[in-house]
Amino acid sequence: MSTLKKNKRIKRAAQLDLYGDLKPGRGNKKTERGKAKYLGGNGRKTTGICKRVYRRNLKKIRVLENGAVVTRRIPVRLIRAGVIQKPIAQDPFSLPTE
């Protein structure tokens, strides 16, 4: 087994720990007709079912990762939750404060 594949697997595992699995979920889309019973109808009838994909709400942002700034596609729910650490924006032509 080559080292390159092992390194890729290690990087992928670290990314999964940070951001979770970004793969889309799968489900069904239902087409119905009729009026609901509680609204005085006969009940809803399913006329068709087809497969669909639930895609993650990803946003491309710059992230601070292991001390380096990298660009990643991150789920918005992680950004809103405050899990993602963004780099501090510095003013141009300013001296670093230490």
N, C-alpha and C positions, 0 to 999 in steps of 0.2 A: 504494500500500500504506500502510495507516495505521500510525502510530507505536505505537499500543496493541498491535497484533498483533506488531510487532517486539520490543517490550519483553517481551511474554509469552513469545516464543520464546527470548529471551536468558535470562530467568529459568528457563525449563524446561531449557535447555541446562546452566545452572549447577547445577541440582538433579540432573540426570543425572550430571554429573561427580562430585558429592559422594556420592550414594546409589545410583547405578546405575539400571537399569530395574526398576520395581516391578511390571511387568505379569506376570500369571500365565503359567506354561508350559503347554503342551498335550501330551497323550499319550493312550495307550490303557489301558483296564482290561481284563485278561484273566480270564475265568472258565474254570477247568480242572476236570477230574475224573480219577480214576484214581490209581494208586499209582506212585511213582517206581520206575524200573528197579533202582536200587541198593538199594531196600528190598524187592526181590523181586516187584515188580509188572510190568505190561505196558508201562508208560510213561504219562506225563501226556498227556491229550487236551484240546485247546482246544474248549470248547463255545460260547463267545461272546466277542466283542470289542466294546467300546463306548468312545466318546470320553469323556475326562475332563479336568479342569483341575487343575494343580498350583499352588496358591496360595502366595504368599510368607508367611512367618511374620512379620507386621508388628506392631509395638507402637507405641502413641501416646505419645511422650515429648516433653519440652521440650529443645530443642537450642540451643547457642550457635552462631549463624550470622552471620558478618560483624559481630560485635560486638553483635548483638541476640539476645534470647531469643525463639524461635518454637517452636510446637508442630508436630511433623511425625510422619508414620507411617513408621517406620524398620524395616528388616529386623533381626531379632534377631541374625543372624550378624555384622552390622556393629557392633552394640553389644558383643557378646562379644569381637570382635577389637580393640576399643578405638579404632576409627576415628572414632567419634562423640564430639564434645566436649560434655559436659553442663555446664550452668551451675552455679557454686558456690553451694550453699545457705547462706544467712546466717541467723543467729539473729534472731528478732524483737526489736525494741527495743534492738539493739546499735548502737554507733557504728561507722562505717566505719574500718577500719585502713588507714593509708597510710604 
